[in-house]
Amino acid sequence: MLPCINKTLFGFECMGCGLQRSLYSLYQGHFIEAFKMYPAIYTLIPLGLLVLLSFFYKFKNMNKIINGLAIASILIIIISFIIKQFIL
């Protein structure tokens, strides 16, 4: 795994820390462990797939779905970062 530059330099995790480990855990079939490492994984994967799909196909409400997933992902990332840094 690639080391986090932010954690190496400053000593605390960034908002993206855990994404690689979460993807690896998801690949291995450890779904709960993947969620615990990076809760936004389950909104980022469909978001990425829909963004890629939108280059080839256009659906009626594709932009609304992508925007909703993007907002949900950002909120989950920020909330989980705050919980990791200040509560746990």
Number of C-alpha atoms within 10 A of each C-alpha: 6 6 9 15 13 14 12 10 8 9 10 13 16 14 18 13 18 19 18 17 16 23 19 14 17 17 11 10 11 13 15 12 14 24 18 13 18 22 21 23 23 15 17 17 14 15 20 14 11 17 15 11 13 14 8 7 9 10 8 7 8 15 14 10 15 18 12 14 20 17 13 15 20 16 13 17 18 13 14 18 19 13 11 12 12 7 8 6
